[in-house]
Amino acid sequence: MPFYHLPVLMQEVLEALQPQKGKLIFDGTLGGGGHSEALLQHGARVVAMDQDEEAIKHASARLKPYGERFCALRGNFRHFPQIIEETGISGFDGMLIDIGVSSHQLDDAARGFSFMRDAPLDMRMDTDAEQTAADIVNTASDEELTRIFFDYGEEQNARRIARAIVKARSSRLITTTMQLAEIVSTASPKRGKRHPATLVFQALRIAVNDELAALRDFLAAAPKWLKPGGRLAVITFHSLEDRIVKQTLAHLAAPQLDRPEWPAPRPNPDHFLTLVTKKPIEASADETALNPRARSARLRVAERLPAAP
Ligand SMILES: C[S@@+](CC[C@H](N)C(=O)[O-])C[C@H]1O[C@@H](n2cnc3c(N)ncnc32)[C@H](O)[C@@H]1O
């Protein structure tokens, strides 16, 4: 099978989820199926999900030898409770998400994720979704574009780039990756090694796929789907996402909540988890040498509290 995606932090994920015969694990970001395959090789059953039809097709073919121990469902992990409910499953021993795009999605020019390749400005992971990157770039207001580039890309020249886009699109719609990359490069010339359009493309991808809201929805629902002692493992690739994971897990692991206006702390109704990792796990030097993409990966793990006696 052609190269699709090299999974990150593989050993660390296996240590976190401890797959073995008799365990049922949810992989919410199937991608090329690398993590799922390792979980299967250790004897676990895996229910996987991806919103990208191509990923489902590719990984299902790859994992066919595991027969009924593997099942792939197409969908957004933010909606996993509704999708999983239909299978009759009520809980998992482990849950994993490894978010962002796969190398295959980035490398496939036609998907429009990369400023290195000329293609329609698309960026949808789910090709049935309505809104493409071109839709946003050609219709969002100056303020909205600035907010997207600043909030999701932490792009310091967000306002200048947004203005340049609005000006350019008034004479000709922006429909391709190269057209956008050129407008951004002219408005905000290169500083350092990074291509000037890097952060704008990252921000647009997050907006097109509503990635931060999907992460929040998943984290809100996942703890209730873990069996007592079951583990949640989340891999992120940039600080915005890692911050959301860190803060949400901290909330779910706090026995009590306190506010200045309360006379005393109160029990936290969302106290489902205990933290396994206080600090995120990062890739080793050996792994980053082999797979530069792993450099920004952060893994956080939490465990569902034991059943009440
Ligand atoms: C980094 S890759 C996962 C790689 C995978 N762990 C492997 O070993 O090959 C991310 C995958 O998650 C999918 N994805 C990202 N966000 C998603 C979401 N909200 N719901 C479902 N799938 C999502 C993407 O389509 C992509 O295939």
The ligand as an SDF file (V2000), in Angstrom:
LIG
                    3D

 27 29  0  0  0  0  0  0  0  0999 V2000
   -3.2800   13.0570   12.2270 C   0  0  0  0  0  0  0  0  0  0  0  0
   -4.3730   12.0650   11.3030 S   0  0  0  0  0  0  0  0  0  0  0  0
   -4.5470   10.6040   12.2730 C   0  0  0  0  0  0  0  0  0  0  0  0
   -3.5260    9.5720   11.9660 C   0  0  0  0  0  0  0  0  0  0  0  0
   -3.7690    8.2340   12.5900 C   0  0  0  0  0  0  0  0  0  0  0  0
   -3.6570    8.2800   14.0200 N   0  0  0  0  0  0  0  0  0  0  0  0
   -2.8220    7.2020   12.0050 C   0  0  0  0  0  0  0  0  0  0  0  0
   -2.1930    6.4590   12.7880 O   0  0  0  0  0  0  0  0  0  0  0  0
   -2.7040    7.1270   10.7800 O   0  0  0  0  0  0  0  0  0  0  0  0
   -5.8950   12.8420   11.6000 C   0  0  0  0  0  0  0  0  0  0  0  0
   -7.0950   12.1910   10.9530 C   0  0  0  0  0  0  0  0  0  0  0  0
   -8.2100   12.5650   11.7360 O   0  0  0  0  0  0  0  0  0  0  0  0
   -9.2500   12.9680   10.9130 C   0  0  0  0  0  0  0  0  0  0  0  0
   -9.9970   13.9680   11.6810 N   0  0  0  0  0  0  0  0  0  0  0  0
   -9.5630   15.1730   12.1060 C   0  0  0  0  0  0  0  0  0  0  0  0
  -10.5250   15.7870   12.8010 N   0  0  0  0  0  0  0  0  0  0  0  0
  -11.5770   14.9310   12.8350 C   0  0  0  0  0  0  0  0  0  0  0  0
  -12.8750   14.9990   13.4210 C   0  0  0  0  0  0  0  0  0  0  0  0
  -13.2980   16.0700   14.0910 N   0  0  0  0  0  0  0  0  0  0  0  0
  -13.6890   13.9260   13.2760 N   0  0  0  0  0  0  0  0  0  0  0  0
  -13.2770   12.8220   12.5820 C   0  0  0  0  0  0  0  0  0  0  0  0
  -12.0850   12.7260   11.9930 N   0  0  0  0  0  0  0  0  0  0  0  0
  -11.2390   13.7640   12.1170 C   0  0  0  0  0  0  0  0  0  0  0  0
   -8.6150   13.4920    9.6570 C   0  0  0  0  0  0  0  0  0  0  0  0
   -9.5080   13.3440    8.5680 O   0  0  0  0  0  0  0  0  0  0  0  0
   -7.3710   12.6140    9.5380 C   0  0  0  0  0  0  0  0  0  0  0  0
   -7.6160   11.4960    8.7270 O   0  0  0  0  0  0  0  0  0  0  0  0
  1  2  1  0
  2  3  1  0
  2 10  1  0
  3  4  1  0
  4  5  1  0
  5  6  1  0
  5  7  1  0
  7  8  2  0
  7  9  1  0
 10 11  1  0
 11 12  1  0
 11 26  1  0
 12 13  1  0
 13 14  1  0
 13 24  1  0
 14 15  1  0
 14 23  1  0
 15 16  2  0
 16 17  1  0
 17 18  1  0
 17 23  2  0
 18 19  1  0
 18 20  2  0
 20 21  1  0
 21 22  2  0
 22 23  1  0
 24 25  1  0
 24 26  1  0
 26 27  1  0
M  CHG  2   2   1   9  -1
M  END
$$$$
